[in-house]
Amino acid sequence: MDGGNFVSNNIDTAIITKAFLLDNCLEEAEAKQILSGLTGYKHIAFIDYDEKDLVPHSDALLMFGNANKLFMHHDGSDHSAAIE
């Protein structure tokens, strides 16, 4: 996995763009199971990305400030992502 597309709180949560699913020909449920098994994380979230981005990394969109605080980049567009 490309490191820039894996943002975590280093405890139990990781956020990855859906480009990971396309790049690895995986369904979301299967990818969550694999990644949870590899990391031990309980929460794996896949977020949308702008398909015009050359490198669709989650670290360009957000970062954890601490275990429970998430900072998101907002460029003024209507594009938004939901974290499950």
C-alpha positions as CSV (number, residue, x, y, z in Angstrom):
1,M,0.0,0.0,0.0
2,D,1.1,3.5,-0.7
3,G,1.9,5.1,2.6
4,G,0.3,8.5,1.7
5,N,-3.0,6.8,1.3
6,F,-3.1,5.4,4.8
7,V,-3.9,7.9,7.6
8,S,-4.3,6.5,11.1
9,N,-4.6,7.6,14.6
10,N,-2.1,5.0,15.6
11,I,-4.6,3.3,17.9
12,D,-7.6,1.8,16.1
13,T,-8.7,3.8,13.1
14,A,-7.4,4.2,9.5
15,I,-8.8,6.3,6.7
16,I,-8.0,5.4,3.0
17,T,-9.3,6.8,-0.2
18,K,-11.5,4.5,-2.4
19,A,-8.6,4.5,-4.9
20,F,-7.1,1.7,-2.8
21,L,-10.2,-0.5,-3.6
22,L,-9.8,0.2,-7.4
23,D,-6.0,-0.3,-7.4
24,N,-6.4,-3.7,-5.6
25,C,-9.6,-4.9,-7.2
26,L,-11.3,-5.3,-3.8
27,E,-14.8,-4.7,-2.5
28,E,-14.9,-2.5,0.6
29,A,-15.9,-5.3,3.0
30,E,-13.1,-7.5,1.9
31,A,-10.6,-4.7,2.1
32,K,-11.7,-3.8,5.6
33,Q,-11.3,-7.4,6.7
34,I,-7.8,-7.6,5.2
35,L,-6.6,-4.3,6.6
36,S,-8.1,-4.9,10.1
37,G,-6.3,-8.3,10.1
38,L,-3.0,-6.7,9.2
39,T,-3.2,-3.7,11.5
40,G,-5.5,-4.8,14.3
41,Y,-7.5,-1.6,13.8
42,K,-11.3,-1.8,14.5
43,H,-12.2,1.1,12.3
44,I,-11.3,1.3,8.6
45,A,-13.0,4.0,6.6
46,F,-12.9,4.5,2.8
47,I,-13.5,8.0,1.6
48,D,-14.2,9.5,-1.8
49,Y,-11.5,11.4,-3.7
50,D,-11.4,13.8,-6.6
51,E,-10.8,11.6,-9.7
52,K,-8.8,14.5,-11.2
53,D,-6.1,14.2,-8.6
54,L,-3.0,12.5,-10.0
55,V,-2.2,11.0,-6.6
56,P,-5.4,10.3,-4.7
57,H,-4.0,10.1,-1.2
58,S,-5.9,10.5,2.0
59,D,-3.0,12.4,3.6
60,A,-3.7,15.3,1.2
61,L,-7.3,15.5,2.5
62,L,-7.0,14.9,6.2
63,M,-4.9,14.2,9.2
64,F,-5.3,13.2,12.9
65,G,-4.5,15.8,15.5
66,N,-4.7,13.2,18.2
67,A,-6.6,9.9,18.7
68,N,-10.0,11.6,18.5
69,K,-9.5,14.8,16.5
70,L,-9.5,14.8,12.7
71,F,-8.5,17.8,10.6
72,M,-9.9,17.9,7.1
73,H,-8.8,20.0,4.2
74,H,-11.6,22.0,2.6
75,D,-11.0,23.7,-0.8
76,G,-14.5,25.3,-1.0
77,S,-15.9,22.6,-3.3
78,D,-19.1,20.7,-2.7
79,H,-17.1,17.5,-2.5
80,S,-17.5,16.0,0.9
81,A,-16.6,12.7,2.6
82,A,-18.4,10.7,5.2
83,I,-16.4,8.8,7.8
84,E,-18.2,5.6,8.9
